[in-house]
Amino acid sequence: METPAQTQGYKAPDIEVFKGDSDADYEQWRIKAVDKIQTLPSETHRVQYLRSKVGGNAWHIVFPYLSTVQNADEFLQPLDDVYLTHDRVSDAEHRLFGRDLAQKPQETVAAWQSRFLATINILNYSEFQKLKHARRLMKASLAEKVSAGGKADETLNEFLSRARHIEQWSSDISLGSSASRTTTTTTSNRGYRNPSARPTTAVRSLQEGKITIYGRSRDQINRLAKLGLCFRCGRKGHTANDSSAPCKDRPATASKDIIALAALDAMDHQELDAFDLAAANATEDALGYEDTAEDEDAQSVHDEPEN
């Protein structure tokens, strides 16, 4: 019996992008995807088509395997492992309480977050339970830092956003420390310090905490990280390193134009403590940005690879 793909003149309808959302039906999407790629002439075309039809959290699941994928079956296998199960709830609970879902030593928050959300979103857990498991599975040192700046009614998204900011801040500080070490030279055999080596002005500024990144002081970077704001533009909802950040191709916003940073100079410590996230939310209005449809798309949909 002929399959639909073998029927002369048959052309399967295009399929939607699968993003791994909690309400997405992977099994139905997979059936349509397999039906569609059977009409394509080669495995290369099939893999390219599937790549264009995966986004969101699901994209982060397949991304680590792209360099070794040989055919459509290999492309779909990581998605099958996560989304194609007979009992999704039981399997999700098994992964949640297993060891594989814990953040790995060199794994970024963004990569771990995709794996974590793909599992936790299947379960009908309260926000409190989701946060509890996120803290348990995140690297202990990072979870401690993120939890220290939290609030009583914090959501999982706020927690994860602050984790990405703190990770970025820690990375920036590490880069500064690494840069300072390059100014010291040693002989190949004796390990003597070169007395003529002197830190550059930029390195001294990093060492002394005067400047870290985008011309901001360490206190300003700490302030942005605490409030979950982007280090480049001072807005919420993304980090400066995010590929879809709306400020990616814009110059850094001056610190004086970011309300949360202006408050550092204008208020004493007691007043600053009273300057909460509600005031930080007003930062976007002060910047004078007008969100375009392009910006909104960039924030909500991952950049799909070219075919």
C-alpha positions in Angstrom: 0.0 0.0 0.0 1.3 3.4 -0.9 2.1 6.0 1.7 0.8 9.5 1.2 4.3 10.6 0.3 4.4 8.1 -2.5 1.1 9.1 -4.0 1.8 11.0 -7.2 1.2 14.7 -6.8 0.8 14.6 -3.1 2.2 17.6 -1.1 1.9 17.5 2.7 0.7 20.7 4.2 3.3 22.8 6.0 3.5 22.3 9.8 3.8 24.8 12.7 6.9 25.4 14.7 7.2 23.2 17.8 8.5 25.2 20.8 8.0 22.7 23.6 5.3 24.7 25.3 3.4 22.9 28.1 0.2 22.8 26.0 1.9 21.7 22.8 1.0 18.2 21.5 4.3 16.8 20.4 2.9 13.5 19.2 0.5 15.2 16.7 3.3 17.6 15.6 5.6 14.6 15.1 3.1 12.7 13.0 2.6 15.8 10.7 6.4 16.4 10.6 7.2 12.8 9.5 4.4 13.0 6.9 5.8 16.2 5.5 9.5 15.2 5.4 8.7 12.0 3.5 7.9 14.3 0.5 11.4 15.8 0.5 14.1 14.4 -1.7 17.0 13.7 0.7 17.9 13.4 4.4 19.7 16.7 4.2 16.6 18.4 3.1 14.6 16.6 5.8 17.0 17.7 8.6 17.0 21.3 7.3 13.2 21.4 7.2 13.0 20.0 10.8 15.5 22.6 12.0 13.3 25.3 10.6 10.3 23.9 12.5 11.7 23.7 16.0 12.0 26.7 18.3 11.7 27.9 21.9 12.7 25.4 24.6 12.6 22.6 22.1 15.4 24.2 20.1 17.7 24.2 23.1 17.1 20.5 23.5 18.2 19.6 19.9 20.9 22.2 19.6 23.7 20.2 21.3 23.2 17.4 18.8 23.1 19.3 15.6 26.8 18.8 14.7 26.4 15.0 14.7 22.9 14.6 13.2 23.0 12.4 10.1 19.3 12.0 9.4 15.7 13.0 10.5 15.5 10.1 13.0 18.6 11.3 14.8 17.3 14.9 14.8 14.0 13.8 16.4 15.5 11.5 19.0 16.3 14.1 21.6 12.8 15.5 21.3 11.3 12.0 21.5 13.3 11.4 24.8 11.7 14.5 26.4 8.2 14.8 24.8 7.2 11.4 23.3 6.2 9.3 26.3 3.3 7.1 27.1 3.0 8.7 30.6 4.5 12.2 30.4 3.7 13.0 34.0 5.4 9.9 35.4 8.4 10.3 33.2 8.7 14.0 34.1 8.6 13.2 37.8 11.2 10.5 37.3 13.5 13.0 35.6 12.8 15.7 38.2 13.9 13.6 41.1 16.7 11.9 39.2 20.3 13.2 38.8 20.3 14.0 35.1 18.3 17.2 35.4 20.7 18.8 37.8 22.8 21.7 36.3 26.1 20.5 35.1 29.4 22.2 36.3 30.0 24.0 32.9 26.4 24.3 31.8 25.0 27.8 31.4 21.8 28.9 33.1 20.1 29.3 29.7 20.9 25.7 28.6 19.9 24.2 32.0 16.8 26.3 32.1 15.6 24.8 28.8 16.0 21.3 30.1 14.4 22.2 33.5 11.4 24.0 32.0 10.7 21.2 29.5 10.2 18.9 32.5 8.6 21.1 35.2 6.0 22.5 32.8 4.5 19.1 32.3 3.7 18.8 36.0 0.9 20.7 37.6 3.1 22.2 40.3 2.5 25.4 42.2 4.9 28.3 41.7 6.4 27.6 45.2 7.1 24.0 44.2 8.7 25.0 40.9 11.0 27.4 42.7 11.9 24.8 45.3 13.0 22.3 42.6 14.8 25.0 40.6 16.9 25.9 43.7 17.6 22.2 44.4 18.7 21.4 40.8 20.6 24.6 40.1 24.3 24.7 41.0 24.5 25.2 44.8 26.7 28.3 44.7 24.6 30.1 42.1 21.3 29.1 43.8 22.5 30.7 47.0 23.3 34.0 45.4 20.1 34.1 43.4 17.9 33.2 46.5 19.6 36.0 48.5 18.1 38.7 46.3 14.6 37.2 46.1 11.3 38.3 47.4 8.4 36.5 49.1 6.1 36.3 46.1 8.7 35.7 43.4 7.8 33.8 40.3 9.9 31.1 38.6 10.5 33.4 35.6 11.8 36.2 37.9 14.1 33.7 39.7 15.6 32.4 36.4 16.0 35.9 35.0 18.0 37.0 38.0 20.1 33.8 37.8 21.1 34.7 34.2 22.0 38.2 35.2 24.1 37.0 38.2 25.8 34.4 35.9 26.6 37.2 33.4 27.9 39.5 36.2 30.1 36.7 37.6 31.5 36.1 34.1 32.3 39.7 33.6 34.1 39.9 36.9 36.1 36.7 36.0 37.1 38.2 32.6 38.4 41.3 34.4 40.4 39.2 36.8 41.7 37.1 33.9 42.8 40.3 32.1 44.7 41.5 35.1 46.7 38.2 35.3 47.9 38.7 31.7 50.0 41.7 32.8 52.3 39.4 34.8 54.9 37.5 32.9 57.1 34.7 34.2 60.3 33.1 32.9 59.8 29.7 31.4 62.1 28.0 33.9 62.3 30.1 37.1 58.9 31.6 37.3 60.3 35.1 38.2 57.8 38.0 37.9 58.8 40.5 35.3 59.3 43.7 37.2 58.6 45.8 34.1 55.1 44.4 33.8 52.5 47.0 34.9 48.7 46.7 34.7 47.1 48.9 32.0 44.8 51.7 33.0 41.8 49.5 32.0 43.0 46.6 34.0 43.7 48.8 37.1 40.1 50.1 36.8 38.8 46.6 36.7 40.9 45.6 39.7 39.9 48.6 41.7 36.2 48.2 40.9 36.0 51.5 39.1 34.7 50.1 35.8 33.4 46.7 34.9 31.3 46.7 31.7 29.5 49.2 29.5 31.2 52.0 31.5 29.3 51.1 34.7 30.8 50.8 38.2 30.6 47.6 40.2 27.9 49.1 42.4 25.9 49.8 39.3 26.3 46.3 38.0 25.3 44.9 41.3 22.2 47.1 41.3 21.1 46.0 37.9 21.7 42.3 38.7 19.7 42.6 41.9 16.7 44.1 40.0 17.0 41.7 37.1 17.8 44.4 34.6 19.9 44.2 31.4 23.5 45.5 31.9 23.4 47.2 28.5 20.1 49.0 28.4 18.7 48.7 31.9 15.4 47.0 30.8 13.7 43.9 32.1 13.1 40.6 30.4 16.5 39.8 28.9 20.3 40.0 29.4 22.9 41.7 27.4 24.2 38.4 26.1 20.8 37.1 24.9 20.8 36.7 21.1 17.3 38.1 20.9 17.9 41.1 23.2 16.2 44.2 21.7 19.2 46.3 22.7 21.7 43.9 21.0 22.7 46.3 18.1 22.2 49.5 20.1 24.8 51.4 22.1 24.7 51.0 25.8 22.3 53.3 27.6 24.0 55.9 29.8 23.8 55.1 33.5 22.3 58.6 34.1 19.3 57.6 31.9 18.5 54.4 33.9 16.3 55.2 36.9 17.6 52.4 39.0 21.2 53.6 38.6 20.4 57.3 38.9 19.0 56.4 42.3 22.4 55.2 43.5 23.8 58.8 43.4 20.6 60.6 44.5 19.6 58.5 47.5 21.2 57.4 50.8 21.2 53.8 51.8 17.9 53.9 53.6 16.1 55.6 50.7 17.8 53.2 48.3 16.4 50.2 50.1 12.9 51.6 49.6 13.5 51.9 45.9 12.0 48.5 44.8 11.2 46.8 41.6 8.2 49.0 41.0 10.5 52.0 40.4 12.8 49.9 38.2 9.8 49.0 35.9 9.6 52.7 35.1 13.1 52.5 33.5 11.7 51.5 30.2 9.5 54.6 29.9 12.5 56.8 30.8 14.6 55.3 28.0 12.2 56.5 25.4 12.2 53.3 23.5 9.2 52.3 21.4 8.9 48.5 21.1 8.5 47.5 17.5 6.9 44.3 16.2 10.5 43.3 15.3 11.5 43.7 18.9 8.6 41.7 20.2 9.3 38.9 17.8 12.9 38.9 18.8 11.9 38.5 22.4 9.3 35.8 22.0 10.6 33.7 19.1 14.1 32.3 18.8 16.1 33.0 15.6 15.6 30.1 13.4 18.6 28.8 11.5 18.8 29.3 7.8 17.9 26.4 5.5 
